[in-house]
Structure formats: structure tokens, C-alpha cells
Amino acid sequence: MLGPLLGILLGLLPASAWAKETLVWLLRDLPPLTIFEGPEKGQGAIDQMLAVLIHNMPEYDHQIIRVNRARALQVLQSKNFACDPTLLWTPERARFIAFSIPSMGTLSNGLILGAQQRPLLEPYLKNGEVDLRALLDSQSIKLGLVAERSYSTPIDDIIKQAPEQSLSRHYGDNAVASLLQMQQLGRLQMLLGYWPEIRYLGAQQGLAADALIYYPIQGVARYQFVHVGCSDTDLGREAIAHIDQLLQGLRQEALPPMYARWLDSASQDEYLRDSHGFFVGHDRH
């Protein structure tokens, strides 16, 4: 009698009583972290990490949608049950996003330019690093960047104070690829970005491996740390608690090789060696 009775009682419950919550994952094309098109589609470092997270979070239905950076932040701020696995922590974002522990160390953003633009940069180079603040204050170049993207707190602070006429902000999809094309056409001289991302996109556009040069920026650490960020709601914080548990077991050994495979051979060994110390003292930002 108990079995049929239980079935009848469950049948009287609304569907919401046993339906899983749908966790929406917000992704943007950010190779080699996420790759949306081509023969290496879905093989980016974050693509692979996300697949592991989804597999180990069966308590949710999962939906992946493609959005640009500005739209992703709007969705997270609107309190929908959504998460973004490619976020840098910033104080502004922490007001409306629940962040995981750091998941993956990546090479920091830097300045990318063609060899022909190097003379413009020489007055602002010291020990191989760019004084970005002085360069932008000079108003001698136009710098391309993705609107609403964080380039790390030190770089973001410089951008906020820079003359607007020194900046060219791109709001659309495929923003970095578009900025790279603009740089090649001479519409801007330099752009901010991740060196592995620029190398990947440059190869797609048929640029020679030595057509672009990368320079680190003064005051910026060699590595920065990616987080998963969810809407700062009860559901979002609950998801982050589970994600933190999973990342503790993944980030030391499993995740670094997923990123290292996209680096040049000289950088791979250094990165994998350095990765052993990434999370000492970095349990939050």
C-alpha cells in the first residue's frame, strides 16, 4: 500500500517540487580558455574544466549560452541563477557576484603591438616592461581594449584614469579578433590582451608568428587568477560552495596542464613549475 500511496502523493505535488534548478553558464569566446569554433572547438582550458564541473554537479540541469563580456555581467547582476567560469576578481564585481576560490593561473594581460610600432613604445620601456600610465597620458597612441573586460585591478585602475582619446573600446562579439584586425589595418597601434589569446587569433588570421610582440606592464604580476563567479543569490552561493570543493581537488594537478598545452614550449615548463606555488596564499583573489 505504501508504494502506490506515495506515488499518488507525489503526483499531487507541483512540478517545481522535484524539478532541478537550471544553472546557466555564461561563456564568451576567449581562446585558449574557451574555443567556440574550428577544429579545436571545446578543447580550451576552461572548456575542459567546465565539463568536469558539470559532470560533478548532477544536482542541477546545466545550460551553456554564449554572451559577450558586457552581457554576461548584466545577467549576473540581474540575479538570475547564472555562473561565469572565466572571471577575474575585482572589488566592483564582488558587490554582485559570489566568487569561487581561484581555479587557474594564467599569464597576465600585456601590451601587444607590431614590430613597426616598437619605436612608439621605446620611451616608455624600462627593464622590458611598459609604463602604461605614462604611455596613455602621452596621447601618442590609440590602444584597443574590450569594453567591460577586467584586465586585472592594476591595469583597470590605469585605464580608468587614462585620456579617453587614447582608448578604443570594442563592445561587440569577437572583440579581440576585431581589435587585432584594426591593429593590422593601422586604426589603432596597440592592444591589451592575453598573449596566448592573441597568438591563437593571429594564427587564425594568417599572421606570422613573429608579426606581433608582447610586453608586460609595470606593476602587474606575471600571473593572474581566474575564478568562477555566480550571481550573488542563495542559489549562486550554494553553487559556489560545491564548486569550491571541486576546485580544491582539481586546480593543483589536473587544471595546469589544460592551460599549459596552449603555451609555447619555452613557457610551458616555466608555467608548470610555477603552478605548484600558485595557490599558496591565494584562497580568494
N, C-alpha and C positions, 0 to 999 in steps of 0.2 A: 504493500500500500504506500510506503514512504516514497518509493521512486516515482510512481505516477503523480502523487500529490505534489512532490517537489517540482515536477515538470509543469504542472498546471500553475503553480505559484510563480515560477519563473516566467511563464508565458504571459502573466498579467503585468509584469514589470515593463516599464518603457525601455525602448532600445538603448537609450543612453545609460541605463543601469549597468550594462555589461559591455558596451562598445568601448574600444580602446580610444584614447586620445590620439589625435594625429599631430605628430611633430613635423613641422615644415622646416626643411633645411634650405637655407639661402646660400646659393653658390654663385660666384662670378668667375669668369674665365681668367685665371691667374697662373699661367704656366710658369714653372713646372709643378706648382702646388695643385692646381686644378686644370684639367685639359678637356675642353668641350668638343673639339673637332679633330679630324685627322686620324692617322693610323695609331697614334698613342692616346687616343681618347680614353678617359677614365683611368689612366695609369699614373696620374700625378701623385705627389706625395700625400696631399690632403685627400685626394680621391680614395686612395688606398686606406688611409686612416679612417675616413668616414665609413667605408664599407665594413671595417672591423667594429666601429661603434654601433652601427645599425644592427649588425648581426647579434651583438651582445646586449641590445636593448629591446627585447621582444615585447616588453610591456606597452610599446607604442606602435601605432601604424606610422610609417615614415613616408614623407613626400619630399622630393627634391625639386626646387624651382630655380630657374636662372634669373638673376637680377643684377643690376649694376650696384656699385657701392652705395650711391645715394639712396636708391630704393631699398636696399637691404636695411639701412639704418632707419628709414621711415617705418618699415614693417616691425622692427624690433621695438621702436619707440611707441608703436600703436598698441602694444600689449597683447598682440597675437601670440600663440604658442609657436614660437619660431626660434631657430638657432642658426648661427653662422660659425663655421669652423675655421675661418681664416682671419680672425680679428687680432689687431694689436690693442693692448690695454691703453686707454687714455683716461684722464680724470673726467673729461666731458662725457665719454661713453659710459663710464661707470655709474653715472647718475640714472641711467635707464636700462643698463644691461648687466645681467649676472654673468660673471666671467669664471671660467674654469681655471685650474692651475695651468701653467704653461705646458703646451703639448709638444712643441717642436721649435728648436732653434734654427734660424735661417740667417743667411748673410744679410747684413743691414742694407738699407737703401743707400744709393750713392748718386753721383752725378755722371751722366753718360753723354758723350759727345763724339763727333767725328774727328779724325786726326787733323783736318783742316781748321777746326775751331780751337785747337790747343793754344795758339798764341793769345787768344782772348782770356784764357784761364791762367796763364803763367804768373801775372802779378798777384794772384790770389792763392798760389800754391805754397805750402810750407811743409817740408818733410813728406811730400807726396799726398797731402790732404788739402782739401779745398776749404777756404774761409768763405762759406756760402753766404753769410750775412753781408760781408763786405762786397762780394760779387754782385748780389742783388741790389744793394744800396747804390752801386755804381751806375745802375740802369744801362749797362753796356750790352746786355744780352737779354733774350727772351727765353724763359725757362718753362718747359712744358711739364704739367703735372695733372693727375687725375683728381677731379673735384670730389670732395668728401673722403678721400683716402687719407688715412693716417700714415705718415712716413716715419714715425717714432716721435715721441714728445719733443726731443731737442730740435728736430727738423721742423716739426709743426710750429713750434714757437718762432722760429726764424721766418717761416712762410707768413705767419700772421702779421708780422711787423714789416714785411717787405713791401716796397712800392708796387702797386697793382700793375703798373705798366711793365714791370719786369716779369710778369707771370702770364702764362697761357693755360687756363683751366679747361679740361675736357670733361663733359658731363655724360657723354653717351656710352653705349656699349662698345666693346673692343677699343677702349680708350687708349691703352698703352700702344697697341698696334697703330692706331691712328696718329698718336703723337710721334711715334717713330717715323712714320711716313712724312709727317710735317717737318721733322728734323732733316730728313734726307732731301726734302724739297727746298730747304732754306727758310721756311716760315718761322722756325724757331731754332736756336743754336744748340740748346742742351735740354735734357730732360732728367727728371728724377725717376729712379726705379730700382728694382732688384736686378742685379747683374745676370743671374741665371734666366730671369724672365726676358730681359732684353736680348740676350744671346739666342734664346729659343725663338722669339718672334723675328729677330733679324734673319735667322736662317730660313724661316718660312717666307720672308720677303726677298730672299736671294742675296742678302748682303754677305760679303766675305767675312770670315771670322775675325780679321784684323781691321774691319771697317770702322769699328767703334772702340772707344776707350772708356774705362770705368775709373772713377776717382772716389775714394772715401771722403767723407765730410768731417771736418774738425769737430770734436766734441761728441761724436757718435760712436758707440761701441761697435766692435766688429760684428757681433751677432745681436739679433733681436728675437723676441719670443712670441710665437703665435699662440692664441688661445681660442677655445670655443666660447662663444658668447650667446646666451639665450635671453629672451625677453625677461625682464625682472618682475616676474609674477610667481605665484605659488607653483604653477606647473613648470615654469622655467627654472626656478631654483631647485626643484625636485629633480629635474633632468640633469642639471649641473652636478648635483651630489653624486648621481650614478656615473656621469662622465668622468668626474674626478677619480672615482675608484678605478675605472677602466684605464685612464691615462697613467696612473701610478704604475701599472704593470706593463704599459706599452712604451712609454716615452724614453726609457733608458736604452733598451736594446733593439726593439722592433722598429721604432719610427726613424731613428737617424739614417739607416741605410736607404729608406724610402726617399729621403731628400738627397742624400749624397750621390745617388746614381745620376743626378742631373747636373752635377758639378764637373768641371774639367778635372783631369786626372791629378794635377798638382794640388788642387783644392780638396779633393776627396779625402786623401789621407789626413790632411790637417783638420778637416771638419770632423771626421770620425774620431780622431784623437781628442779634439777639444770637446766633443759632445759628452764625454764621460763626466765633465765638470759643469755641464750646463745648468743643472737644477739644484746645485748647492747654493742655498740662499735665494732661490728664485721660485718660491712656492706660490707667489701671487703675480706680481707684474714682471 
